Amino acid sequence: MREVLNDSHMLVRTMILTLFFGCTIGSLIALATGALWGFLLLFPASITLLVWAAKRAHRETRQVTDGARAARQRQTPE
């Protein structure tokens, strides 16, 4: 669990799988019971968390590339 939470890209992939299974199960339950309210509450919350995790992964990737670029600029003599 700690590895998934520390690696932002792994967190995004895990959340995508969780969202897929959650939507599948939510759809089946909504179809069987006729009650859509649980699915309608779960879906937007899951999408919000997925977008947050994707932004976090993108931000960390951008910070790594910016840091590598800055280190490369310090190493090249002018």
C-alpha positions as CSV (number, residue, x, y, z in Angstrom):
1,M,0.0,0.0,0.0
2,R,2.8,2.4,0.8
3,E,4.5,1.9,-2.6
4,V,1.2,2.7,-4.4
5,L,0.7,5.9,-2.4
6,N,4.4,7.0,-2.9
7,D,4.5,6.4,-6.6
8,S,2.1,8.8,-8.3
9,H,2.0,6.9,-11.6
10,M,1.2,3.7,-9.8
11,L,-1.6,5.5,-7.9
12,V,-3.2,6.7,-11.1
13,R,-3.2,3.2,-12.6
14,T,-4.6,1.8,-9.4
15,M,-7.4,4.4,-9.3
16,I,-8.2,3.8,-13.0
17,L,-8.7,0.1,-12.2
18,T,-10.7,0.9,-9.1
19,L,-12.9,3.3,-11.0
20,F,-13.5,0.7,-13.7
21,F,-14.5,-2.0,-11.2
22,G,-16.5,0.5,-9.1
23,C,-18.5,1.6,-12.1
24,T,-19.1,-1.9,-13.3
25,I,-20.3,-3.0,-9.9
26,G,-22.3,0.2,-9.4
27,S,-24.0,-0.3,-12.7
28,L,-24.9,-3.8,-11.9
29,I,-26.3,-2.9,-8.5
30,A,-28.2,0.0,-10.0
31,L,-29.6,-2.2,-12.7
32,A,-30.6,-4.9,-10.2
33,T,-32.1,-2.6,-7.5
34,G,-33.4,0.2,-9.7
35,A,-31.7,2.8,-7.4
36,L,-29.3,5.1,-9.2
37,W,-28.5,7.4,-6.3
38,G,-25.5,5.4,-5.0
39,F,-24.0,5.2,-8.5
40,L,-24.6,8.9,-9.1
41,L,-22.8,9.8,-5.9
42,L,-19.9,7.4,-6.5
43,F,-19.1,8.2,-10.1
44,P,-18.3,12.0,-9.8
45,A,-16.3,11.5,-6.6
46,S,-14.2,8.8,-8.3
47,I,-13.6,11.0,-11.3
48,T,-12.5,13.9,-9.0
49,L,-10.0,11.7,-7.2
50,L,-8.7,10.3,-10.5
51,V,-8.2,13.8,-11.9
52,W,-6.4,14.9,-8.7
53,A,-4.1,11.8,-8.9
54,A,-3.3,12.5,-12.6
55,K,-2.4,16.1,-11.9
56,R,-0.2,15.0,-9.0
57,A,1.6,12.5,-11.3
58,H,2.0,15.2,-14.1
59,R,3.3,17.7,-11.6
60,E,5.9,15.2,-10.2
61,T,7.0,14.3,-13.7
62,R,7.4,17.9,-14.7
63,Q,9.4,18.6,-11.5
64,V,11.8,15.8,-12.3
65,T,12.3,16.9,-15.9
66,D,12.8,20.5,-14.8
67,G,15.3,19.4,-12.2
68,A,17.2,17.3,-14.7
69,R,17.3,20.3,-17.2
70,A,18.6,22.6,-14.5
71,A,21.3,20.1,-13.5
72,R,22.3,19.7,-17.1
73,Q,22.6,23.5,-17.5
74,R,24.8,23.7,-14.5
75,Q,27.2,21.1,-15.9
76,T,27.6,22.6,-19.3
77,P,30.4,25.3,-19.4
78,E,29.4,28.5,-21.0
